[in-house]
Structures are given as structure tokens and as C-alpha cells.
Amino acid sequence: MIRLDLTAAPNAVPTAPGTVRYTARASNVGTGAASFTGCSGTGCYLEVELPAGFTYLAGSSAIDGAPVAQNPTVTGQRVRFSATPPLP
């Protein structure tokens, strides 16, 4: 089972234009090991929906502090990170 926690900092929306760091943290809370082995195609992804009025800043994604080379797919307020190539 995967749990997704979402946080925003600062926790109040600044006067536009402004920047809010929006963090999505996926955690394995199941009894087995989580693995992307065998995960390919469009069925393996992490998707978050940003609040109205927010936009994704290209190149701002990181995993454990390391920049992510590939930008997610953005459709409206939905930001989708693909597991292909596999996420670490």
C-alpha cells in the first residue's frame, strides 16, 4: 500500500505572483517491498492535482533532493510523474 502526503510551504497563498513549494511524498506503508520492477507504459505513475490558480514550474522536481531530469506531464491542474524511465 502506498500513502501519499501533500504539503505546501508557505501554508498561505502569497499575493500573486508568488511561489509555493508543493511537496508530494509517497511512502510504502504495506507489508511488502515496493518495486517498480515490471512497471512500464502508462499504468505506472504518481499524479497530484494542484489547487486552482497554481502552476507547475518546469525543472523544479526532485527526488530525495536530486533534480529529476524529465519533467512531468501537466494537464490542467494535474501533474503526472511517469515511472518510465523508472523512478529511483
Secondary structure as the mmCIF struct_conf table of DSSP 4:
data_model
#
loop_
_struct_conf.conf_type_id
_struct_conf.id
_struct_conf.beg_label_comp_id
_struct_conf.beg_label_asym_id
_struct_conf.beg_label_seq_id
_struct_conf.end_label_comp_id
_struct_conf.end_label_asym_id
_struct_conf.end_label_seq_id
STRN STRN1 ILE A 2 ALA A 9
BEND BEND1 PRO A 10 ALA A 12
HELX_LH_PP_P HELX_LH_PP_P1 VAL A 13 PRO A 14
BEND BEND2 THR A 15 PRO A 17
STRN STRN2 ARG A 21 ASN A 28
BEND BEND3 GLY A 30 GLY A 32
TURN_TY1_P TURN_TY1_P1 THR A 37 GLY A 38
HELX_RH_3T_P HELX_RH_3T_P1 GLY A 41 GLY A 43
STRN STRN3 TYR A 45 GLU A 49
HELX_LH_PP_P HELX_LH_PP_P2 LEU A 50 PRO A 51
TURN_TY1_P TURN_TY1_P2 ALA A 52 GLY A 53
TURN_TY1_P TURN_TY1_P3 ALA A 58 GLY A 59
STRN STRN4 ALA A 62 ILE A 63
TURN_TY1_P TURN_TY1_P4 ASP A 64 GLY A 65
STRN STRN5 ALA A 66 PRO A 67
HELX_LH_PP_P HELX_LH_PP_P3 VAL A 68 VAL A 68
BEND BEND4 ALA A 69 GLN A 70
HELX_LH_PP_P HELX_LH_PP_P4 ASN A 71 PRO A 72
STRN STRN6 THR A 73 THR A 75
TURN_TY1_P TURN_TY1_P5 GLY A 76 GLN A 77
STRN STRN7 ARG A 78 SER A 82
BEND BEND5 THR A 84 PRO A 85
HELX_LH_PP_P HELX_LH_PP_P5 PRO A 86 LEU A 87
#
